[in-house]
């Protein structure tokens, strides 16, 4: 087999492949067997029709078509391997020549990863957040704990922002009750930001026994998007009472006997979280700085597929929310146009990042061993809330182990770039990642830890 590569653009090539007929022998024998199973010829059992009879009755072209259907995907894969190109889309294959008994020629046009050089990443200057733990940080965590252990106490006064009300809701359109918009004994925090516009403003100042009607646009159900009159009947008003900040609270909220012990524990955990955040930010910021130093043309098919995948995920999220499109975007304080613009920007960065990290993986000869794959599955299972064995089986059954290994080596490449950077924090202090690794993992001095689940940034 002989393959010629023609560059149609920096991101698209055309492979011209010439294949001697003898290399099709295995596929041709398989084609005869397949056709023999499909045809019915008097005097012969299914699957036992001789090749010469098949050609006489149905023509040589039928066999050649089946032969090429079987052979071309394999030959294309072989041509790609021999040509050192990296396809990122499905090929457009065309048979351009069939010289029966001698040679077959076909072309394959495909989008490919562009050719580029990775700039030097040694000493890239980046900034990360400070790891200093302040009293305000601890106070914020203590306050969050108090909020978790707060109690609700009934009050004989109108509701204010932050209070909880129990209420009945009913909606009508032109005087007609909308059954699916009726709800009883709904507990709600005033000011929480309901997607039902006008609810919070209406509740402020209402006391137990009060009733009020306001006009709004429904956000879910069959009447989503229609204007309706919503009647609120407040049954009770309760205020949140925080526990006293003392040793008794420490015993209630933790395994510690004193408030001081609780604060010290929170301080240690806050320190660890901030160090992990420094590691994560160092890797991400170093890669971003590296990306800014290089311009890479992106294959349109890969970009379109990435954006379409994000749009499909968005449609699924909207459908699962039960909200109208308008209410969904209002809930997240954005618009459809803004979200689509984000998709375009983020998809471009994701593809470019993948190209660069994969190039570094090859340059640095990074690989994955069995323990690293096991550790990855355990961490990801913890994030997803499933058993590691269940996730491992799912990855194996869905041919996703290769994708998992790609993710692992790309994280290793991020580590290489991050470790090579010159890092300072927001206060101007030098940051030494190796010292952080030692503090986070004293039993493995200097070993770079993977990001912990709590430190993984949302995509």
Buried (B, 14 or more C-beta within 10 A) or exposed (E): EEBEBEEEEBBBBBBBBBBEBEBBEEBBEBBBBBBBEBBEBEEBEEEEBEBEBBBEEBEEEBBBBBBBEBBBEEBBEBBBEBBEBBBBBEBEBEEEEBEEEEBBBBBBBBBBBBBBEBBEBEEBEBBBEBBEBEEEBBEEBBEEBBEEEEEBEEBEEBBBEEBBBBBBBBBBBEEEEBEEBEEEEEEBBBBEEBBBBBBBEBBEEBBBEBEEEBEBBBBBBEBBEBEBBBBBBBBBBBBBEEBEBEBEBBBEBBEBEEBEBBBEBBBEBBBBBBBBBBBBBBBBBBBBBBBEEEEBEBBEBBBEBBBEEBBEEBEEEBEEBEBBBBBBBBBEEEEBEEBBEEBEEBBBEBBBBBBBBBBBBEEEEBEBEEEBBEBBBEBBBEEEEEEBEEBBEBBEEEEEBEEBBBBBBBBBBBBBBBBBBEBBBEEEEEBEBEEBBBEBEEEEEEEBBBBBEEBBEEE
